[in-house]
Amino acid sequence: MRGDLDNKERIILKTISAIDISKTFGGIYALDKARVSITSGKITGLIGENGAGKSTIIKVLNGIYKLDSGHIEVDGNKYKDWNSQQAHKVGISTIHQEILLVPELNVYQNVTLGQPKTKTSNLPLPIRKIAIKEDEAFAMEILSNLGVKENFQNIKAKSLSPGKAQLILIARAISRNAKFLILDEPTAALPQKERIKFFELIELLAKKGTGILFVSHHLQEVKNLCSEVYVLRDGKNTSLLSGDEINIKNMVNNMLARELNEQYNRPDNSPDSDSFVEVNEISSLPILKPISFKIRKGEILGVVGLLGSGKTELAGALMGIGRSGGEVKIENKAINNSNIIEVLKAGIILVPEERKTQAIMPELGVFFNTIVSFMSINFLNKYWKIFNSSKFRSKSKSMLNELSVKYLDMNQLTRSLSGGNQQKLVIGRTLLCNPKLLILDEPTRGIDVGSKSEVYSIIQNRVKKDLTVLIMSSELEEICVICHRVIVLSNGEITGEFDPKKATTSEIKDLMSGANTRDLTEA
Amino acid sequence: MLNEAINLKVKSIIKFDSFRLLLPILILCGSLSVISPNFLTATNLSNILINSAPLALAATGLTLVIICGDLDLSVGSTMALVSTSSALLMSNFGLPIYIAFGIGLIVGALVGFINGLLSVKVNIPSFIVTLAMMSVARGIALVLSDGSAVTNLPESVTKIASGRLLGLSFIIWIPIIIIPIIGFLLSRTVLGLNIYSIGGNKEAAILAGVPESKTRIMALTLSGLMAGIAGVISTSRLGVGSPIIAEDLILDAIAAVVIGGTSLFGGIGKISGTIFGVLLIAIIKNGLVLLNVSPFYQRVAIGIVILIASVFDAMGRRNKK
């Protein structure tokens, strides 16, 4: 039924496991004794919030990352060193959320991409003539085994719907004898109606003996498909759910559960009673639907929500990026959002979610990175103003010292700082501009525990001096401790607002997951 | 971890230090002066500097553009356009030379400005825009001059080239004065900070408030202006306006920038590096001429230098990972 290789070497593999895997990047654990198993004929789920270690463990299974500790076990054989050739040999194949097809080649060519059927010849493989008929027949056979009877003759890959394209990728994996299929957010690009067909296909594959690891943040899909679910958080396994344990509430609980960390202090200032920032019907379609809320002066307002709830879109929309409608008023003055510089000049500054790609300029020095916003905003059209002077150097220096950023000297490349110090530097950059409203999108993601509490104490100290803060975060417990007030986003809508001193975390999780359930049952 | 940081720091000094080219230049000069008695003479050294002045000016402008993450392929054509248009203003319209050259510089800056506008506002990669401009500007220069040199210029045109100050030709003084100004602009002013930031990480720079469009347009405009100055110098030296000057200058300019340690991905680089790159290329060319080597070998030699420089760069990058 599958590729012809299958008949020659019919080694039936049952289970492949990654056991007690640890992996650090720059001193921070991406995985901490994590484990995941894939079993032939079963669909196993893998869930976790952003940064929980899902993609790291996928790369470990594929042999892309070297293991710091732990091992891979294939049917009882242990491997300390695991590389991509071995992964390929046992038949691990990963399908990523981006659809990797060659758009200008036809469907069948895409199925056999890289390993087409060739006319028997003594020539080296790259210059052999492709046996077009045979190649197409082979691709067709694989597709029909997947239940696709459609004729794709002369149809280019670029004209396929996302669902069909996904199918071609799976066909490609099967043609290469994939025994364990890792699907990384496979439904992210699929419209609702194509998903059902896709799930049927996955179930069919499992029935035929393929082991499947289904990695997704669509919890309802995980619930419907998987017989076992691994939950990762902060690189650790929180649980292995099976049977009745696989329900949305349980999954959310395990993804987010976090012991209350007493090292963070509750804010001890009380914000003004009048509203300072008014957000009216702001939206960023299709994800963020129109929402409105107010922030008081001196307040730390938290926004919580699961992945895909619209937190990041809200942060962008407030800066005027990707906004589909609505307005933001600060001190009763509407802000011109046609240009991000206008928003910055009005006193709203964002510390973006992705530090490496959106916040730091890695090859530039610490000084350049610290002073850039201050110079741009204060000397907008004064290009001839000298920035590289002792005045601005000492200004930057005192800010970095105030936030206790550890660096060797002002010309040190920012890339060489640790994640926590980079984050503090970015916060320092924004504070130099004396913002009225500081928006922090996941300010503590991927930084060590010490830096986390430093980041929070910086924010709280500044709030006492008139700063107003909006924090988007998935770190529920932390946000409950440091915020005055928290609003819950789910599927692009505000589903609740609470006083973190009074609400219990389980109530909040209900708000976050309850709405999640409602939407996903439409599938 | 501290060790690692110090290590990186040391590497960053080596990488950023434009003076690392000084050693190969000195070795080259040393060996040339031993091999050829004509090398280390005042006339020859002054010739090297005079010959490399247009390249130095154009490559300096190009460095700004490349650090900003763009590319300007049109510098050579801009030189030709500036040369012919200012020569025509003198010969056909009888404009005084300084006004004609002034208008020429404005033309150069305008070419750069149009490059910038199209790259930024219409969102066409600057590689494509300036590739087209390379052809258009050269074409206009050829049309205006009917394909031949514009003669009948006032005699005082060549005075710029023949004038001397403190024993050095004016042609050497012009880059000596202008290039440090550009270097200062890049390393000290807000414009320079903006250029580095956009080249270093465009998305981050925009979120941090750096005016992306204006900065990129300014870098490309400055590049056009610098090419204009190079065009004026060439006109003065030749005593005619020529539509066919600097036809493969862009290759040497990019080579000088790259040899000087500027990253083609943007964000990294210094004017001083580019100047050392220009000198290295000029000395190699001069040396090969003195040694009676066929000029065809010049290209081979420069190509090898580019490769060696890139290999060092790539090794530096790999060590960091």
Interface residues (C-beta under 8 A of the other chain):
Chain A: G27 M319 I340 I341 L344 I349 L350 P352 T357 Q358 A359 I360 M361 P362 E363 L364 F368 I371 V372 S373 M375 S376 I377 F379 L380 K382 Y383 W384 K385 I386 F387 N388 S389 L408 D409 N411 Q412 L413 R415 S416 L417 S418 R429 C433
Chain B: M1 E4 A5 I6 L8 K9 S12 L185 S187 R188 T189 V190 L191 G192 L193 N194 Y196 S197 G200 N201 E203 A204 A205 I206 L207 A208 G209 V210 P211 M218 S263 G267 I268
